[in-house]
Each structure stands twice: as structure tokens, then as C-alpha cells.
Amino acid sequence: MNSRTIYLEVKDYVNITLGLLLYTFAVTVFILPYEIVAGGVTGIGAIVFYATKFPVQYTFFIINAALILGTLKILGWRFLTKTIYATFMLTLMLEVAQELVLLPDGSFYKLLGDGNDFMSLVVGCILTGTSIAIVFLNNGSTGGTDIIAAVVNKYHNISLGRVLIFVDFCIIGSSLFIDSFGEIYIRCRKVAFGLCTIFIECTMLDYVMSLQRQSVQFMIFSKKYQEIAYAITKTTDHTLTILDGHGWYSGKETKVLCLLARKRESVHIFRLIKSIDPDAFVSQSSVIGVYGEGFDPIKIKIKNIENNKEK
């Protein structure tokens, strides 16, 4: 394992930890105090907690352990190692955070005050959706239904947010059958709030994921194309293509570097180009999607095409 690989692994774990801290803050400060029924395993834990006072973190840990064991072969050790780390860390963080926000009478401190349930829901779900995306973008997951979403997303071209919407809908709908939540109209209110959590959280998840996965194409015209190409391939995970060009005005032959990269890498690439050749001409354009090695995998089914060939 070289130094760059170690650096990337450490970076993943640091970012996953930051995402988990944000998730813990959102759940303990904005979700649990207002008894909002959220989705995911945390939502199941919250429902169990509201009904039986059984600690959220223990329900979270038990369900995650079962899901991790069941999907070990499908998702692989690298993904699940980080998921196991996230599960243990989130269990610990939730336990510590709940102790910090509990009042002497056993109730939770309400940061936004009484009567601001919906505002708390909006803020909490924006934070949880963002935190889940941070964890996913660093090759991990917060466990639970995120594991189910990752399994479906691996084999089908369905966004993580869509998978979570379906699973969370089933979880939130179950709160209708818990008598301890009160009269039926109160339970319906909780389900309505829960549906809002699904929409906000999953919208934020898909938004942050797509924002970070946006790709761009660079066309670089420079006399120092070899130095620029070497610097880019040395400091990023991308390779590039050298195209033959012909200048209409100058009438001279020229080389053009064609590079596909993530949008978030643009600043680094521009800095490299400017440091080597300040006079380089660079064209940057957005692309709808890039599929293949180093980018998103192609998830289109070809079963029907193969069957037609056999016929």
C-alpha cells in the first residue's frame, strides 16, 4: 500500500467521521426531541424508543449487524469495513449525545422551543440528508437502509434517494399501528411529518451526491502540453488523451489535451495549468454523464440484447 492510498483511506475515514458527527447532531437536537418519525434504521430505533424507551443506539446496532453480515459478499470488505466503523462510531455518538441533551426530568432539550416541530423537521432532515451523502461520497455508509440502497444502486440505475424513499415509506407507515403514539389523528400527523422527512432528506441526499459527482471536460491548448499532461496524471487519478490539431490562423500543427474530471477537481487542474503555462488556452464544459473506469459504472441491462443475438 503506497502513501497516496494510505492518504486517501485516512481522508475517507476523517470525512466519514465528520459526516457521522453532523448526523448525530441532527438526530439528537432536531429529530428525537420533537418525536419526529424519520426513516432508516435510526427511524426504526426512534419508533421503538418512543414506544418502549429502548435506547435508539442498541436497536441501531442490532439491525446493522444483521444487514452487514447479510451483504458481505455483495458489497465487499472495503465498503463494509467503513460501514462497520460508521456503525460502531454512530452507536457511540448517539449514546453520548443523548446523555448530553437529556434534561433532569428525562425529556430532551428542545433547541427551537415548543411548537416548532415542522421547522425542526426541516432543519434536521437537511442536515441528515447532507451527512448521509458525505458518508456515501467517501465510500462508506451509515448502515441500515443505506446498505439496502447501496445494494440496489450497485446493480440498477436507481438513485440512492429513490431507494431510500421506498424503504423509509414502509418504516414511517408502521407508526400508524403503534398505540403509544396516541389517538389515530395524532398518528396520522406523525406519518405526515414522516413523509416530509423522506422528501427533504432524500432530496438533499441526491442533490449533494449529484453536485459532487458532476463531471467536466477540459480541452487544453498549450506548447507545454507534455509538462501539463505529466503533472495532471501525476497528481490526479485521471489519464488524458492527446489529440492532433491544426491552427487555422497560424497554419501550424498543434497538440490538444482532452481530459474528463470531476467538477470538484477543476480548481486543482486550473492551478496546475497556470503554474506550467500561464498563456495556455483552456476550454471547460459540463457533461451530462461520464461512465467507465474512474467514473460511474454503466448499469444498463443487456440481457435482452444477448438473447436476441442467440436467436
N, C-alpha and C positions, 0 to 999 in steps of 0.2 A: 504494500500500500504506500503510494508516494505522498509527498507533502501536500499536494493540491487536493488529493482525495480526502486526506485527513481534515484539511481546512473546510472542504465542502460538507463533510459529515458533521463537524463541530458546528458549522454555521446552521445546518438544518436543526440540530438539537437546541441551539440557542433560540432560534426563531420559533420552534415548536413550543418551547417553554414560555416565551413571551405571549404566544397565542393562547396558551392554557391559562396564564395569569389574567388575560383580558376576559376569557370565557368565565373563569371563576368569579371575577369581579361582577360581571353582568348578571350571572345567575343568583349570587348571594345578595346583591344590593338591589336589583331591579325585578327579578322574577319571583323568587321564593317569598319575600316579604308581602307581596300582594296576591299570593296564592294563584298565580297565573299558570295555567296548564300549558306547558311547552311540549315540543316534540322530542324525539330521540330517547335514548336511554335515560338521560337526565330528566326528561319529561315523565318517563315511567317511574323513576325514583321519586320525583316530586309528587305524583299521584299516590304512590304507596305511602309517602311521608304524610301527606295531608289526611289520608285515610287511617293510618296505623301508627304514625310518628316513628316508623322505622327509618333510620338515617339514610339520606339520599345516597351518600358515598358508598354504602355497603351494597345497596341494590345495583348501583352503577358498576361496581367491581364484579359482582357475581355474574351479571348478564354479559359483560365484556369478556370475562374469562371463557364463557361458553362459546361466544362468537369467534374469538381468536383461535381457539382450538379447532373449530369447525371450518375455518377458512385458511388454515395454514398453508395447504398445498396450492390453493388458488392464487393467493396474493404474494406468497414468497416471504422469506425471512426478513429481507431488508425493510419492506413496508411494515410487517407485523412487529419487528423489533422496536421500531419507533412508535407503533401503536401501543405496544406493551408498556413502553416508557411513559407515553402520554396517559395511559390508563392509571398506572401507579401514581404519577405526579398529580393528575386531576383528582384522584381519590383523596390524596393527602391535602391538596389545596382546598378542596371543598370542605373537608373536616375542619381545617384550621380557620378558614374564612367564616364558616357558620358560627364557630365559637366567638369570633371577634364581633359579629353583628348581632348576636343574641342579647336581648335585654334581660334584666334580673327576673322578670315575670315569665321568661321562656319564649316571648314573642320576638319577631325580627324587627330591627330598626328600619323605619320607612324613610328613606332619604328624601323622597319627593313629597312626603306628608300624606295624610289621609285623603281619599277621594281622587287621587291622581293615578288610578290603576292603568288607564289606557296610555297615558304619557310614559309611565314606567315600562309598559309593554313595548312601546315603540323604541325607546332608548335601549332597553335590554336586548331586543332582538337584532337591532342594528349592530350592537357590539358582539353578540354571539355569532351572527352570520359572518361578520368580518373575521372573528377569531378562528372559526372553523376553516375559512378559506386560507388563512395564514398557515394553519397546520397542514392542510392538503397541499399547498404550494411548496411545502418543504418536505414532501414525500412521507407524510405521516397522516394520522387521523386521530380524532378524539375518541375513537372506539364506537361501540354501539351501532346505531343505524348508519353511521358513516362507513363502517365496514361493509354493510349490505350495499350501500350506494357505490362504494369502490368496486365491489364485485360486479355489479350490473354495468357500471361505466367501463370496466375493462373489456367487456365483450360486446357491448352495444353502444351505439352513438346516441346515448341519452345523458343529458347533463346531470351532474350530481344534485343540483337543486330540484330537478323534476322527480328523481328517485326519492329524495327525502320528503318531498311534498306528499307522495302517496303513502309512505310508511308513517309519517307523522300524522296524517289524517286519521289513520286507524288508531293510533295511540291516543290522540286527543278525543276522538269519538267515544273511547271507552269510559271517559269520565262521566258520561251520561248515566252510567249504571252504578255509580258509587253513591250510596245513600248518605254517607257522611258529609257530602258536599252541600246538603240541604235540599230544599224543595226543587222540583223539576225545573222551574223557571230560573233558579239560581244555577243549576247545572247547565242549562241551555246557554246562559250568559257566559259561563266558563268555556263552553265549547266555541262560542262565537269569538271570544278573546283568543282561544287557542288557534282558531283558523287564521286570525290576524297574525299570530306569531309565525305560523307556517309561511304565509305570504311574504312578510317582511324579512324573516331570517333567510329563507331560500333565495329571495331576490337579491339580497346583499351577498350571499354566497356566490351565486352565478355572476354577479356584477364584478366582484373583486377578482374572481377566478379568470373571467374573460379579459379584464383590464390588464392583468399580469401576463396573460398568455398571448396578447396581441403581437403579431409579427410585422416586421417591416423589411423592405428590400432596399439595399444600397447599390447604387451604380457609381463607382469611383473612377474618375479620370485623373491620372497623375503620372508624371515622368518617373516618380519614385514608387511605382506600383509594386515592385518586388519587396521593398522595405515595408510598405504598408501591409502587404499580404502576409509577410512573415510575422509582423507584430500582432496582427489580428488573430492568426492561427495559434500564436504562442500564448496569448493572454485570454483567449476565449475558448469555448468548446466547439467552435464552428470552423469549418473549412470554407473555401470560396472557389469561384470559377473565374478564369481569366479569358476574356473574350477579345477577339481581334476587331479593331475599329479603324475607320478611315475618316480623318477630318475633312470636311467639305471645304472650309475656308483655307486651312493650311495646306491641304493636299497631302498630309503626312499620315503614315500608318501610326496607330496608337493602340495601347492596351487598356482594356476596361475591366475593372474588378466588379464582379457581381456577387453580392453577399445577402443571405437571408438570416435575420437575427430577431430576437425578442425586442419589443419596443423598449423595455426597461434597460436594455444594453446600449441604447442609442448614444447616450451621453459619453459612455466609455469609448465607443468606437469613434465618435467625432473628435474626442480628445487625442486618441492615437493618431488619427489622420492629420490633425492640425499640428501636432508635435513633430511629425515627419515632413509634411509638405503643406505649409500654410496656404499655398496657391492652388491646392487640389480642387477640382470641381466635383461636387458630390450631389447626387440626386437621391432623395429618400422618399419612398412611397409606401403606403399601407397596403397590406394584402389581406384578403378575406380569410385565408387559412393556409397553413403550411403543414404538410403531412409527410412523415418519413423519419429517418434516423435523426435524433436530436430535437425533434418537434413532436407533434401529436401523431399517434398511430392511426392508420386507416382502419375504420371499423365497419366498412360496408360489407354486407354478406355477399358471397359469390357462389353460394350453394346452387342456386337456380341456373347460373351460367354453366357451372361444371356439369350439371345434369343434362343440359341441352347439348353440350359437347359430346357426352357419352351416347346420346340418342343419334 
